Amino acid sequence: MSGQVKETSGEDAIHSSSPASGGETGEKTQEEGVTAVHAASSKGNLEVLQLLLDGGCSINERTRSELSPLHCAAGCGHAHIVRHLVVAGASVNMVDSGGRTPVFTAAENGYLDCVIALTQAFADTTIKSNKGLTPLCVAVLNDYTDIAVMLLSYGPQCVNVCDGGNSLPLHYAVRNGNAQLVTALFAAGSRKNVLNKNFESPVHHAVVGGNLEVLELLVKAGCDVNLCESMGNVTPLHVAVNMHSDIQLFRPMLHLLLQGGCILNWRAFSTLETPLYRSLGLGKTDMSRELISHGADPNLASPFDITALQRACQKGNVGLVNLLLSCGINWKRERWMSSYDTSCRREVIELIHLWKDSVVSLQALCRIRVRNTIAEKLEWTLDRVVLPQKVRNYILLRDLVDTHLTYTLPLVTIPHEK
């Protein structure tokens, strides 16, 4: 993660208002309500703190922002002060103006020893801040693995508590690409299929981040790789097509999503685009090749009845046109062809004429039939059938996808009569 994400912490508040911080005036300290006990706690000065307590200072004194001396010590990482205050009778579950407890403040700022000291004093780790975060959630959010694992061992009851944005700790662990925490959260019983208020599942986060290790963990754990909100209906595969251009990343990502039961031909409600059609629109040819190879339906059109073949022809991509034709095009859908002679490249026109005017070989027809029968479960089915690798590759169009030839025609030409 690029940087920590914090609410206004006890550490920041105390350092800015402490008279010992340098450059600050006693007047500001008075305005903030910071007492000498707060200052001693924030600076870790045990001797001064004890003198103040012996002199009758309140151990639970509050600043204007409701910070207690225990908040100050926990937020500044002084575990010895935390233990001393707890033994002296400080309340371990007091909340500041942001709803943060001392254990929350320690977890937020990454102080493991303070978190341990407070949990040993039976601090309540289920109390949520005003933004809906628990100590576990803020530790995961800030990528403090040791603190998050410790809190899980103390009590996993917060593992399924969502924050104000309906994100689980799992969402944050996946977004940070923290495979260790993802594994620990699953072991603690984390739910797998939750959409946050941005309609993102943990799988969406893994896909956006391009983290294959975490995505594999999610797939193996049984996360729904097709989970999406009901209005936009944008699946993680749609997101992968939109977000990534590197085919070396997209290829294994697609493989993992297919292992998890990804629906290749899912149509987003907002545009009715399949992932294949979207990749064609974005000009991501290598991505389109992979989707076609694995069984994406080339005959699904856009809301404006523009087919995948028409889109490929418009872009003048001869190799991609040949790949689509090799899948088995429904010619009745290609109503646009009455005018294609004037709008397409010469090579595209010649290729379409060859497919329409020649007899396709039996071998090519068998491939089309197999692909159309199995459809989008193509790779899943082939993985469960014993086939020679050469036959498997042929069915998956690898002879056309991997070679990047302009085109190779599986045709038998019928000579014209003289």
C-alpha positions as CSV (number, residue, x, y, z in Angstrom):
1,M,0.0,0.0,0.0
2,S,1.4,3.4,-0.9
3,G,0.6,5.0,2.5
4,Q,-1.3,4.6,5.7
5,V,-4.9,5.6,5.9
6,K,-5.8,7.2,9.2
7,E,-8.6,9.0,10.8
8,T,-7.5,11.9,13.0
9,S,-5.3,10.0,15.4
10,G,-4.4,10.5,19.0
11,E,-0.8,10.8,18.0
12,D,-1.4,13.7,15.7
13,A,-3.7,15.5,18.1
14,I,-1.4,15.2,21.1
15,H,1.8,16.1,19.2
16,S,0.2,19.2,17.7
17,S,-1.0,20.4,21.1
18,S,1.5,19.2,23.6
19,P,3.6,22.0,25.3
20,A,6.6,19.8,24.9
21,S,6.3,19.4,21.2
22,G,8.3,22.6,20.4
23,G,7.1,25.8,18.8
24,E,3.6,25.5,20.4
25,T,2.3,27.8,23.0
26,G,0.6,27.2,26.3
27,E,-2.4,29.1,25.0
28,K,-3.0,26.6,22.2
29,T,-2.6,23.7,24.7
30,Q,-5.3,25.3,26.9
31,E,-7.6,25.7,23.9
32,E,-7.2,22.0,23.0
33,G,-7.8,21.0,26.6
34,V,-4.5,19.1,26.8
35,T,-3.4,18.7,30.4
36,A,0.0,17.8,31.8
37,V,-1.1,14.2,32.2
38,H,-1.8,14.1,28.4
39,A,1.5,15.6,27.6
40,A,3.4,13.2,29.9
41,S,1.6,10.2,28.4
42,S,2.2,11.3,24.8
43,K,5.9,11.8,25.5
44,G,6.3,8.5,27.4
45,N,7.6,10.2,30.6
46,L,6.7,7.7,33.3
47,E,8.3,9.6,36.2
48,V,6.4,12.8,35.5
49,L,3.2,10.9,34.9
50,Q,3.4,9.2,38.3
51,L,4.1,12.5,40.0
52,L,1.0,14.0,38.4
53,L,-1.2,11.1,39.3
54,D,0.2,11.2,42.9
55,G,-0.7,14.9,43.0
56,G,-4.3,14.2,42.3
57,C,-4.6,14.6,38.5
58,S,-7.4,12.6,36.9
59,I,-6.3,9.5,35.0
60,N,-9.2,9.8,32.6
61,E,-9.0,13.5,31.9
62,R,-10.4,14.4,28.4
63,T,-9.2,16.9,25.8
64,R,-11.6,19.0,23.7
65,S,-11.6,16.1,21.2
66,E,-12.3,13.6,24.0
67,L,-8.8,12.1,24.1
68,S,-7.8,10.4,27.3
69,P,-4.2,10.0,28.6
70,L,-4.5,6.3,27.5
71,H,-5.4,7.4,24.0
72,C,-2.2,9.6,24.0
73,A,0.1,6.8,25.1
74,A,-1.5,4.2,22.8
75,G,-1.4,6.6,19.8
76,C,2.3,7.4,20.4
77,G,3.5,3.9,20.9
78,H,4.4,4.0,24.6
79,A,3.5,0.5,25.7
80,H,5.0,1.0,29.2
81,I,2.8,4.0,29.8
82,V,-0.2,2.1,28.5
83,R,0.5,-0.7,31.0
84,H,1.0,1.8,33.9
85,L,-2.2,3.6,33.2
86,V,-4.2,0.4,33.0
87,V,-2.8,-0.8,36.3
88,A,-3.6,2.6,37.8
89,G,-7.2,2.3,36.7
90,A,-7.6,4.0,33.4
91,S,-10.7,3.1,31.4
92,V,-9.6,1.0,28.4
93,N,-12.8,1.5,26.4
94,M,-13.3,5.2,26.5
95,V,-14.0,6.7,23.1
96,D,-12.8,10.0,21.7
97,S,-14.9,12.4,19.5
98,G,-14.3,10.1,16.5
99,G,-15.6,7.0,18.4
100,R,-12.0,5.6,18.6
101,T,-10.9,3.6,21.6
102,P,-7.3,3.4,22.8
103,V,-6.8,0.0,21.2
104,F,-8.2,1.4,17.9
105,T,-5.7,4.3,18.1
106,A,-2.8,1.9,18.7
107,A,-3.9,-0.4,15.8
108,E,-4.4,2.6,13.5
109,N,-0.8,3.8,14.2
110,G,0.8,0.4,14.0
111,Y,1.9,-0.1,17.6
112,L,1.7,-3.8,18.2
113,D,3.0,-3.7,21.8
114,C,0.3,-1.2,22.8
115,V,-2.4,-3.4,21.1
116,I,-1.2,-6.4,23.1
117,A,-1.1,-4.5,26.4
118,L,-4.6,-3.3,25.8
119,T,-6.1,-6.6,24.8
120,Q,-4.4,-8.2,27.8
121,A,-6.4,-5.6,29.8
122,F,-9.6,-6.9,28.1
123,A,-10.1,-3.9,25.8
124,D,-13.2,-4.3,23.7
125,T,-12.0,-4.8,20.1
126,T,-15.6,-4.8,18.7
127,I,-16.2,-1.1,19.2
128,K,-16.5,0.7,15.9
129,S,-15.4,4.3,15.2
130,N,-17.8,6.9,13.8
131,K,-16.7,5.8,10.3
132,G,-17.6,2.2,11.1
133,L,-14.1,0.8,11.5
134,T,-13.1,-1.7,14.1
135,P,-9.4,-2.0,15.3
136,L,-9.1,-5.1,13.1
137,C,-10.4,-3.3,10.0
138,V,-8.1,-0.3,10.5
139,A,-5.1,-2.6,11.0
140,V,-5.9,-4.4,7.7
141,L,-6.6,-1.2,6.0
142,N,-3.2,0.2,6.9
143,D,-1.5,-3.2,6.1
144,Y,-0.3,-3.9,9.6
145,T,-0.2,-7.7,9.2
146,D,1.2,-8.5,12.6
147,I,-1.4,-6.4,14.4
148,A,-4.3,-7.8,12.3
149,V,-3.1,-11.4,12.9
150,M,-2.8,-10.7,16.6
151,L,-6.4,-9.3,16.8
152,L,-7.7,-12.3,14.9
153,S,-6.1,-14.6,17.5
154,Y,-7.5,-12.5,20.3
155,G,-11.0,-12.9,18.9
156,P,-12.3,-13.4,15.3
157,Q,-15.7,-11.9,16.0
158,C,-14.9,-8.7,14.0
159,V,-13.8,-10.6,10.9
160,N,-17.2,-10.1,9.3
161,V,-18.0,-6.6,10.6
162,C,-18.3,-4.2,7.6
163,D,-17.3,-0.6,7.8
164,G,-19.4,2.4,6.8
165,G,-18.8,1.6,3.1
166,N,-19.9,-2.0,3.6
167,S,-16.3,-3.2,3.1
168,L,-15.0,-6.2,5.0
169,P,-11.5,-6.5,6.3
170,L,-11.1,-9.0,3.4
171,H,-11.8,-6.2,0.9
172,Y,-8.9,-4.2,2.3
173,A,-6.5,-7.2,2.5
174,V,-7.2,-8.0,-1.1
175,R,-6.9,-4.4,-2.2
176,N,-3.5,-4.2,-0.5
177,G,-2.4,-7.5,-2.2
178,N,-1.7,-9.0,1.2
179,A,-1.9,-12.8,0.6
180,Q,-0.9,-13.6,4.2
181,L,-3.8,-11.6,5.6
182,V,-6.3,-13.0,3.1
183,T,-5.3,-16.5,4.2
184,A,-5.7,-15.5,7.9
185,L,-9.1,-13.9,7.3
186,F,-10.4,-16.9,5.5
187,A,-9.1,-19.1,8.4
188,A,-11.0,-16.9,10.8
189,G,-14.2,-17.4,8.9
190,S,-14.5,-14.3,6.7
191,R,-17.4,-14.1,4.3
192,K,-16.4,-14.3,0.7
193,N,-19.1,-12.7,-1.4
194,V,-19.9,-9.2,-0.2
195,L,-20.3,-6.1,-2.4
196,N,-19.3,-2.8,-0.8
197,K,-21.1,0.4,-1.5
198,N,-19.0,0.9,-4.7
199,F,-20.4,-2.5,-5.8
200,E,-16.9,-4.1,-5.6
201,S,-16.4,-7.7,-4.3
202,P,-13.0,-8.9,-3.1
203,V,-12.6,-10.5,-6.6
204,H,-13.1,-7.1,-8.2
205,H,-10.3,-5.7,-6.0
206,A,-7.9,-8.5,-6.9
207,V,-8.6,-8.0,-10.6
208,V,-8.1,-4.2,-10.4
209,G,-4.8,-4.7,-8.6
210,G,-3.7,-7.4,-11.0
211,N,-2.7,-9.6,-8.1
212,L,-2.7,-13.1,-9.4
213,E,-1.6,-14.7,-6.1
214,V,-4.5,-13.2,-4.2
215,L,-6.9,-13.9,-7.0
216,E,-5.9,-17.6,-6.9
217,L,-6.6,-17.6,-3.2
218,L,-10.0,-16.2,-3.7
219,V,-10.9,-18.7,-6.5
220,K,-9.7,-21.6,-4.4
221,A,-11.7,-20.4,-1.4
222,G,-14.8,-20.5,-3.6
223,C,-15.5,-16.7,-4.1
224,D,-18.1,-16.0,-6.7
225,V,-16.2,-14.6,-9.7
226,N,-19.4,-13.5,-11.3
227,L,-20.7,-11.4,-8.4
228,C,-21.8,-7.9,-9.4
229,E,-24.5,-5.4,-8.6
230,S,-27.8,-5.8,-10.3
231,M,-27.9,-2.5,-12.2
232,G,-24.6,-2.1,-14.0
233,N,-24.0,-5.9,-14.0
234,V,-20.2,-5.4,-14.5
235,T,-18.4,-8.6,-13.6
236,P,-14.7,-8.9,-12.6
237,L,-14.0,-10.1,-16.2
238,H,-15.4,-6.9,-17.6
239,V,-13.2,-5.0,-15.2
240,A,-10.1,-7.0,-16.3
241,V,-10.8,-6.1,-19.9
242,N,-11.3,-2.4,-19.0
243,M,-8.3,-2.1,-16.6
244,H,-5.5,-4.1,-18.2
245,S,-3.6,-4.1,-21.5
246,D,-0.8,-6.5,-20.7
247,I,-1.7,-9.9,-22.3
248,Q,0.9,-11.6,-20.1
249,L,-1.1,-10.5,-17.1
250,F,-4.6,-11.0,-18.6
251,R,-4.0,-14.5,-19.8
252,P,-3.4,-16.1,-16.4
253,M,-6.0,-13.8,-14.9
254,L,-8.6,-15.1,-17.4
255,H,-7.5,-18.7,-16.7
256,L,-8.1,-18.2,-12.9
257,L,-11.5,-16.6,-13.5
258,L,-12.5,-19.5,-15.8
259,Q,-11.4,-22.0,-13.1
260,G,-13.7,-20.2,-10.7
261,G,-16.7,-20.5,-13.1
262,C,-16.5,-17.2,-14.9
263,I,-19.3,-16.6,-17.4
264,L,-17.6,-15.5,-20.6
265,N,-20.6,-14.1,-22.3
266,W,-22.1,-12.1,-19.4
267,R,-23.7,-9.0,-20.7
268,A,-23.4,-5.8,-18.7
269,F,-26.9,-4.2,-18.3
270,S,-25.6,-0.6,-18.9
271,T,-24.2,-1.3,-22.4
272,L,-25.2,-5.0,-23.1
273,E,-21.5,-5.6,-23.9
274,T,-19.8,-8.9,-23.4
275,P,-16.2,-8.9,-22.3
276,L,-15.3,-9.9,-25.9
277,Y,-17.3,-7.0,-27.4
278,R,-15.7,-4.6,-24.9
279,S,-12.2,-5.7,-25.8
280,L,-13.0,-5.3,-29.5
281,G,-14.2,-1.7,-28.8
282,L,-11.1,-0.9,-26.9
283,G,-8.9,-2.3,-29.7
284,K,-7.2,-4.8,-27.4
285,T,-6.6,-7.4,-30.1
286,D,-4.5,-9.9,-28.0
287,M,-7.2,-9.9,-25.3
288,S,-9.9,-10.5,-27.9
289,R,-7.9,-13.4,-29.3
290,E,-7.7,-15.0,-25.8
291,L,-11.4,-14.6,-25.1
292,I,-12.4,-16.0,-28.5
293,S,-10.0,-18.9,-28.0
294,H,-11.6,-19.8,-24.7
295,G,-15.2,-19.9,-26.1
296,A,-16.5,-16.3,-26.1
297,D,-19.6,-16.2,-28.4
298,P,-18.7,-14.1,-31.5
299,N,-22.4,-13.8,-32.5
300,L,-23.6,-11.6,-29.6
301,A,-24.1,-8.1,-30.9
302,S,-24.3,-4.7,-29.3
303,P,-27.6,-2.9,-28.5
304,F,-27.2,-1.2,-31.9
305,D,-26.9,-4.6,-33.6
306,I,-23.2,-4.2,-34.4
307,T,-21.7,-7.7,-34.4
308,A,-18.2,-8.6,-33.3
309,L,-17.3,-9.5,-36.9
310,Q,-18.5,-6.1,-38.1
311,R,-16.5,-4.3,-35.4
312,A,-13.3,-6.3,-36.3
313,C,-13.9,-5.5,-40.0
314,Q,-14.3,-1.8,-39.3
315,K,-10.9,-1.9,-37.6
316,G,-9.4,-3.7,-40.6
317,N,-7.9,-6.4,-38.4
318,V,-7.6,-9.3,-40.9
319,G,-6.2,-11.8,-38.4
320,L,-9.0,-11.2,-35.9
321,V,-11.6,-11.4,-38.7
322,N,-10.2,-14.8,-39.6
323,L,-10.3,-15.9,-36.0
324,L,-14.0,-14.9,-35.7
325,L,-14.8,-16.7,-38.9
326,S,-13.1,-19.8,-37.6
327,C,-15.4,-19.9,-34.6
328,G,-18.5,-20.3,-36.8
329,I,-20.3,-17.0,-37.7
330,N,-24.1,-16.9,-37.9
331,W,-24.3,-15.3,-41.4
332,K,-27.9,-14.3,-40.9
333,R,-26.9,-11.9,-38.2
334,E,-24.4,-10.2,-40.4
335,R,-27.0,-8.0,-42.1
336,W,-24.5,-5.2,-42.5
337,M,-22.6,-7.1,-45.2
338,S,-24.7,-5.6,-48.0
339,S,-22.4,-2.6,-47.8
340,Y,-19.2,-4.1,-46.6
341,D,-17.4,-3.9,-50.0
342,T,-17.0,-0.1,-49.7
343,S,-16.3,0.2,-46.0
344,C,-13.6,-2.5,-45.3
345,R,-10.0,-3.1,-46.2
346,R,-9.3,-5.0,-49.4
347,E,-7.8,-7.9,-47.4
348,V,-10.9,-8.2,-45.3
349,I,-13.2,-8.2,-48.3
350,E,-11.1,-10.9,-49.9
351,L,-11.1,-13.0,-46.8
352,I,-14.9,-12.8,-46.4
353,H,-15.4,-13.7,-50.0
354,L,-13.2,-16.8,-49.6
355,W,-15.2,-18.0,-46.6
356,K,-18.5,-17.4,-48.3
357,D,-17.5,-18.8,-51.7
358,S,-15.4,-21.8,-50.7
359,V,-16.1,-25.0,-48.9
360,V,-14.8,-25.2,-45.4
361,S,-12.7,-28.3,-44.7
362,L,-14.2,-31.1,-42.6
363,Q,-11.5,-30.6,-40.0
364,A,-12.5,-26.9,-39.6
365,L,-16.2,-27.8,-39.5
366,C,-15.6,-30.3,-36.7
367,R,-13.8,-27.6,-34.7
368,I,-16.6,-25.1,-35.2
369,R,-19.2,-27.8,-34.2
370,V,-17.2,-28.8,-31.0
371,R,-16.8,-25.1,-30.0
372,N,-20.4,-24.2,-30.6
373,T,-21.6,-27.3,-28.7
374,I,-19.5,-26.7,-25.6
375,A,-19.7,-22.9,-25.9
376,E,-18.3,-20.9,-23.0
377,K,-17.4,-23.9,-20.8
378,L,-14.8,-24.9,-23.5
379,E,-11.7,-24.8,-21.4
380,W,-13.4,-26.3,-18.3
381,T,-14.6,-29.2,-20.5
382,L,-11.3,-29.8,-22.3
383,D,-9.5,-29.9,-18.9
384,R,-11.7,-32.9,-18.0
385,V,-11.3,-34.8,-21.2
386,V,-8.3,-36.9,-22.2
387,L,-7.2,-35.4,-25.5
388,P,-3.8,-35.2,-27.3
389,Q,-2.4,-31.7,-26.7
390,K,-2.4,-31.0,-30.4
391,V,-6.1,-31.6,-30.7
392,R,-6.8,-29.5,-27.6
393,N,-4.8,-26.7,-29.0
394,Y,-6.6,-26.9,-32.3
395,I,-10.0,-26.7,-30.7
396,L,-8.8,-23.7,-28.7
397,L,-7.7,-22.0,-32.0
398,R,-4.1,-21.9,-30.8
399,D,-2.9,-22.4,-34.4
400,L,-4.4,-19.0,-35.1
401,V,-4.0,-17.2,-31.8
402,D,-0.3,-18.1,-31.0
403,T,1.2,-17.8,-34.5
404,H,-0.1,-14.2,-35.1
405,L,-0.3,-15.0,-38.8
406,T,-2.4,-12.6,-40.8
407,Y,-4.6,-15.5,-41.7
408,T,-4.5,-19.2,-42.6
409,L,-7.6,-20.5,-44.4
410,P,-9.0,-23.9,-43.5
411,L,-10.8,-24.0,-46.8
412,V,-11.2,-26.3,-49.8
413,T,-11.5,-24.2,-52.9
414,I,-14.0,-25.3,-55.5
415,P,-12.6,-24.4,-59.0
416,H,-14.9,-22.5,-61.2
417,E,-16.2,-24.3,-64.3
418,K,-14.8,-23.1,-67.6
